[in-house]
Amino acid sequence: MRACRHCRKIETDKKVNQCAGCQSHDLSEDFSGIVVVIDYEKSTIAQKMGITANGKYAVKVR
């Protein structure tokens, strides 16, 4: 798994070289914590993290 350094979205397919969320090519295997957002409009955590779509996100990306 790799996480995008820009939007923190997690990509599970190792063959993918581009983030599905923001189209960035800056992916990292060095991240900690996973947040799964099911309904970003109602989620307080998603609002605090700046998440605008459902999916898996890293808490911290290095």
C-alpha positions, 0 to 999 in steps of 0.5 A: 500500500502507498499513500499520496503525499498531497491528499493522503489517499491510500492506493492498494494496487502496487502497479498504480503510479498515480493517485486516484484522488488528486492525480499526483505521482507523489506516492509514499510507502512510509505512512502511519494510521488509516482512516476509512471514510464512508460518509465524508459529509457527515464525518467530523474526522473527514472535515478536520482532515480536509477529506472531500471524498469517501475512501481510505486515507493515511493519518500521516504521510512521510 
